[in-house]
Amino acid sequence: FPRPFPNCPHGGQKFVYTGEGGNDMLGNKHQIAHQTLTKGNLNLVGNITLQMPVRVVRKNPDPNSYTKNVYIYDGLYWVTRCWKHKGISGYTVYHYEFVRLPGQAAVASHEVHWGNVDGKSLPVGMRAKDRPGFLLADLSRGMHQYNGKVNPIAVVNTVDTTPPPTVLLPGEELSEEGQANLNDPAKQAFVYLVQNQREEGVPEPEPACPKDCTVRAICNLNGGVNLPYLGGNRLRTPLDVVYEVPPSAQTRWSSVDLQQATASQIGCQFRLEVFRTENKGWGVRSWDSIPSGSYVAEFTGNIMTVDRFHSIEQSTGGVTGCARADYAFDLQVIPIADRHIEGHEEEPASEKAASN
C-alpha cells in the first residue's frame, strides 16, 4: 500500500487510509481527477464485504537505505468502513478505516526511531534518557564504540522493576568485589569484552601472510573481483565468511580500499538499546534501521579447548557452564591456504567459544 495518513493518533492500532488514483504522478502529485471505485479501491471494499483482513506494510524514509526507504510489516488489519468525500482539490477521494486485529505482537514501526549514530536527525524528545523505562545511559561503560567514538548502549525496562545487569570491565572480575558480583544471580553480572579472550591451551592464530593481504588476494578470498563491502559497511553480496585486511597490512592500502575491507574493525554504527522483555529476560534492539547486509557487531567471548569446556559443563551440571553455556558454539579453524581449494571440507576444531 502507499503510505497511510501520517501522525496516526492510535499508536498504529487504527488509521485512515486514502484510496488510489486521480493524482498527477508525473507532476506535483496533486489530485487532478476523481478517484473511482475500481482496482485497489474496489478490492478494499471486497475486504469489508468478505471480512478478510489486510496485511499492512508501512514505508518510512531512511537516507542510509539503497532505496532511501525502509518497509516495516505491522500486522493484520480489518477494513471496517469506507466512505468518499470531496478532497482539498475539489475531487472525490475514497477513505478507508483500518483497525488492527487483537492478539498480535506490538506494532513494529511504532518502536522504530529514525536517525544516525551522531544523532543529527534524532529529535530532542527522543534522547536515551527520555526513553520510557530508562535505567542506564551506557551499559558498555564507554567500551562500545564506532570509528573511535563512544556509541552508548542505553538500558530500559517498561515491564517490571528488574535493575540493569552489572557490567564488569576486563580485569575487574579478578577483584573480590568482581567475584562477588559474578556469583550473585541477582546482579546478572558479566564481563564486557570487546575482543576474544583465549584461555590457556588455545593457541593464537598465525600471523597473516603478506601475499594473502593484497587487494587482489582479499578480493579472491571473498569469491570475486571486488572487495566485500559497499558504502555504509554493507556487504556487496551475501557471503558465508567475510575476509578483511588485517591491521598489520593496512599501511599498504589506500583509504578508499580500506573502507571496503575493514567494517568489523571500525565498530558498530547503529545505536543499540537493551530492553526488558516480558518473559525472556533482556533483549537488544536498534534505534536505527539496519539495511540488509550491514555489519552490526562482532560476537566475542572466551575461547577455550573442548576438554576445558566439557569439564566446566560437567562441574556445573550444564547450567552455567562457560559462564552461560547456552551461548557456546564450535569454531572452525581452517588455514587460509586450504580455503583456496575448491571443495575443501572443514575439519572440526579443537576450540570452543562461549559468549559473555
C-alpha positions in Angstrom: 0.0 0.0 0.0 1.0 3.6 -0.3 1.8 5.3 2.9 -1.3 5.9 5.2 -2.1 9.3 6.7 0.8 10.5 9.0 0.6 11.3 12.7 -1.6 8.3 13.5 -3.1 9.1 17.0 -3.7 5.5 18.0 -0.2 4.1 18.1 -0.8 2.2 14.8 -3.8 0.3 16.1 -6.1 2.3 13.9 -5.6 4.6 10.9 -7.4 6.1 7.9 -6.1 5.1 4.5 -6.6 7.2 1.4 -7.6 5.4 -1.8 -5.6 5.3 -5.0 -6.0 7.2 -8.3 -6.6 10.7 -9.6 -3.1 12.0 -8.8 -0.7 13.8 -11.2 2.1 11.2 -10.8 4.3 12.9 -13.4 3.9 16.3 -12.0 3.3 17.7 -8.5 1.4 14.6 -7.3 -1.7 16.8 -6.6 -5.3 15.5 -7.3 -6.4 16.2 -10.8 -9.3 13.8 -11.2 -11.9 11.9 -9.2 -11.0 8.6 -7.6 -13.1 5.7 -8.8 -14.3 2.6 -7.1 -12.0 0.3 -9.2 -8.8 -1.7 -8.9 -7.3 -1.3 -5.3 -10.2 0.8 -4.1 -12.7 -1.9 -5.1 -10.5 -4.6 -3.6 -10.7 -2.9 -0.2 -14.4 -2.8 -0.4 -14.2 -6.5 -1.1 -12.2 -6.9 2.1 -15.1 -5.3 4.0 -17.7 -7.4 2.4 -15.9 -10.7 2.8 -14.4 -9.8 6.2 -10.9 -10.6 5.1 -8.0 -8.9 6.9 -5.3 -6.9 5.1 -1.5 -7.1 5.7 -0.2 -3.6 6.3 3.4 -2.6 5.5 4.5 1.0 6.3 7.1 2.9 4.3 9.5 5.1 6.2 12.2 7.4 4.8 15.8 6.2 5.5 18.7 8.1 3.9 21.0 5.1 4.6 18.9 2.7 2.6 19.7 1.9 -1.0 16.1 2.8 -2.0 16.0 5.7 0.5 13.1 4.0 2.2 12.6 1.1 4.6 9.5 -1.0 4.8 8.1 -2.5 8.1 5.4 -5.1 8.4 2.9 -4.0 11.1 0.5 -6.9 11.0 -3.1 -7.8 10.0 -5.9 -5.2 9.9 -9.6 -5.2 9.4 -11.0 -2.7 6.9 -14.0 -1.6 8.9 -15.6 1.0 6.7 -15.3 3.0 3.5 -16.6 6.5 2.6 -16.0 9.1 0.0 -15.8 12.9 0.2 -14.6 15.9 -1.7 -10.9 16.5 -1.2 -9.0 19.8 -0.9 -8.6 19.9 -4.7 -12.4 19.5 -5.2 -12.2 15.9 -6.5 -13.8 12.8 -5.0 -11.5 10.8 -2.6 -12.1 7.4 -1.0 -11.1 6.8 2.6 -10.9 3.5 4.5 -10.7 2.9 8.2 -8.2 0.2 9.2 -8.3 -1.4 12.7 -5.6 -3.8 13.8 -6.6 -7.4 14.8 -6.1 -8.1 18.5 -3.6 -10.6 19.9 -0.7 -9.6 17.7 2.8 -8.5 18.7 3.4 -4.8 19.2 3.3 -2.5 16.2 6.9 -2.7 14.9 7.1 0.6 13.1 5.8 2.4 16.3 9.1 1.3 18.0 11.4 2.5 15.3 13.2 5.8 15.7 15.0 7.2 12.7 18.3 8.9 12.8 22.1 8.2 12.7 24.8 7.4 15.2 25.7 11.1 15.6 22.1 12.0 16.5 21.9 14.6 13.7 18.3 13.7 12.9 17.3 12.5 16.3 14.6 14.7 17.8 15.4 16.2 21.2 12.4 14.5 22.8 13.8 11.1 21.8 17.1 11.2 23.7 18.1 8.0 25.5 17.3 9.4 28.9 13.8 10.3 27.7 13.1 6.7 26.6 10.2 5.0 28.5 11.6 2.9 31.4 15.1 4.5 31.1 17.5 2.9 33.5 21.1 3.4 32.3 22.8 5.7 29.8 25.5 3.3 28.7 25.7 -0.4 29.5 29.1 -0.7 27.9 30.7 1.9 30.2 32.3 3.5 27.2 33.6 0.3 25.6 31.1 0.2 22.7 32.5 2.4 20.0 32.1 3.3 16.3 35.1 4.8 14.4 36.9 5.7 17.7 33.9 7.4 19.3 31.8 6.1 22.1 28.4 4.7 20.9 26.5 4.2 24.2 24.0 1.4 24.7 21.0 2.5 26.8 19.1 0.2 29.1 15.3 0.4 29.5 12.7 -1.6 31.4 9.0 -1.0 31.0 8.0 -4.5 32.1 9.0 -4.8 35.8 11.4 -3.5 38.4 14.4 -5.6 37.4 17.5 -3.3 37.6 20.0 -3.3 34.7 22.7 -6.0 34.6 26.0 -5.3 36.4 28.8 -4.8 33.9 32.5 -5.5 34.7 35.3 -4.3 32.5 38.0 -6.8 31.6 40.2 -7.4 34.8 37.5 -6.3 37.3 36.3 -9.8 37.6 39.6 -10.7 39.3 38.9 -8.5 42.3 37.0 -9.6 45.4 34.1 -7.3 44.5 34.0 -8.6 40.9 33.8 -12.2 42.0 31.0 -11.4 44.4 29.1 -9.7 41.6 29.6 -12.6 39.3 28.4 -15.1 41.9 25.3 -13.1 42.8 22.5 -14.2 40.5 20.5 -11.0 41.3 23.3 -8.9 39.8 23.2 -10.7 36.4 26.8 -9.6 36.2 29.1 -10.3 33.2 32.4 -9.1 31.8 32.0 -6.7 28.8 34.5 -8.0 26.2 35.4 -6.1 23.1 37.7 -8.8 21.8 38.1 -12.6 22.3 39.8 -13.9 25.4 41.9 -17.0 24.9 42.3 -19.4 27.8 45.4 -21.5 28.5 45.9 -24.1 25.8 44.3 -22.2 23.0 47.0 -21.0 20.5 47.0 -17.6 18.9 46.2 -17.6 15.2 49.1 -17.5 12.9 50.0 -14.0 11.5 48.6 -13.2 8.1 51.0 -13.9 5.2 51.7 -10.7 3.2 50.7 -12.4 0.0 47.2 -13.0 1.4 46.8 -9.3 2.3 46.9 -7.6 -1.0 43.8 -6.1 -2.6 43.6 -8.8 -5.2 44.1 -11.6 -2.6 41.3 -10.2 -0.4 39.0 -10.0 -3.4 39.8 -13.6 -4.3 39.2 -14.8 -0.7 35.8 -13.2 -0.9 35.0 -15.1 -4.0 35.1 -12.4 -6.6 36.8 -9.4 -8.2 35.6 -6.9 -5.7 36.3 -6.1 -2.0 33.5 -7.3 0.3 31.8 -4.0 1.4 30.0 -1.2 -0.2 29.4 2.2 1.3 27.9 2.2 4.8 29.7 -1.1 5.7 27.2 -3.2 3.7 28.1 -6.5 2.1 28.4 -6.3 -1.7 26.9 -9.8 -1.9 25.9 -12.4 0.6 28.9 -14.4 1.9 29.2 -17.3 4.4 32.6 -15.9 5.6 34.0 -12.4 5.0 37.7 -11.8 4.8 39.1 -8.4 5.8 42.5 -6.9 5.5 44.3 -7.2 8.9 45.7 -4.1 10.7 49.3 -5.2 10.1 48.8 -4.8 6.3 46.7 -1.7 6.1 49.6 0.7 5.7 49.9 -0.5 2.1 46.3 0.1 1.2 44.6 3.2 0.0 41.9 4.8 2.2 39.2 4.1 -0.4 40.1 0.4 -0.5 40.3 0.2 3.3 36.7 1.4 3.6 35.6 -1.6 1.6 37.5 -4.2 3.7 37.5 -3.2 7.4 33.9 -3.0 8.5 34.3 -5.1 11.6 37.4 -3.2 12.7 35.5 0.2 12.7 32.8 -1.0 15.1 29.0 -0.8 15.3 27.5 2.2 13.5 24.0 1.6 14.9 22.6 2.8 18.2 21.6 -0.1 20.3 19.3 -0.4 23.3 19.0 -3.2 25.8 15.4 -3.7 26.9 13.5 -6.0 29.3 11.1 -8.5 27.8 8.0 -9.9 29.5 9.2 -13.5 29.8 12.6 -13.9 28.0 14.9 -11.7 30.1 16.9 -8.9 28.3 16.9 -8.3 24.6 18.7 -6.0 22.2 17.2 -3.7 19.6 18.4 -0.9 17.3 17.2 2.7 17.2 18.2 2.8 13.6 17.0 0.8 10.6 19.6 -1.9 9.7 19.8 -2.3 5.9 20.2 -5.8 4.6 23.9 -6.9 4.5 25.0 -4.3 7.1 27.7 -5.1 9.6 26.3 -4.9 13.1 28.7 -6.2 15.7 31.3 -8.9 16.4 30.4 -11.9 18.6 33.1 -12.0 21.2 33.7 -14.2 24.3 36.0 -16.7 25.9 37.8 -19.2 23.7 38.8 -22.5 25.3 39.6 -26.1 24.4 36.8 -28.6 24.1 38.2 -30.5 27.1 38.1 -27.4 29.2 34.6 -26.6 28.2 33.3 -30.1 29.0 35.0 -30.0 32.4 33.2 -26.8 33.3 29.9 -28.1 31.9 30.2 -31.3 34.0 31.1 -29.5 37.2 28.1 -27.2 36.9 25.6 -29.7 35.6 25.4 -27.8 32.3 23.5 -25.0 34.0 26.2 -22.3 34.0 29.0 -23.9 32.1 31.3 -21.4 30.5 29.5 -18.7 32.3 26.3 -19.3 30.4 26.9 -22.3 28.3 23.7 -21.8 26.3 25.7 -19.3 24.2 28.5 -21.8 23.4 29.4 -22.9 19.8 32.1 -24.7 18.0 34.7 -22.8 16.0 36.0 -24.0 12.6 39.7 -23.2 12.2 41.0 -23.6 8.6 44.3 -22.3 7.2 43.9 -19.7 4.5 45.9 -21.9 2.2 43.2 -24.6 2.4 40.4 -22.1 1.8 41.6 -21.5 -1.7 41.0 -25.2 -2.5 37.5 -25.7 -4.1 35.5 -28.4 -2.3 37.7 -28.4 0.8 35.9 -29.9 3.7 36.2 -28.3 7.1 37.7 -30.3 10.0 36.3 -30.0 13.5 38.3 -27.5 15.5 39.6 -28.3 19.0 38.3 -25.0 20.3 35.1 -23.7 21.7 33.8 -20.2 22.3 31.3 -19.0 24.9 29.9 -15.6 24.8 29.8 -13.3 27.7 
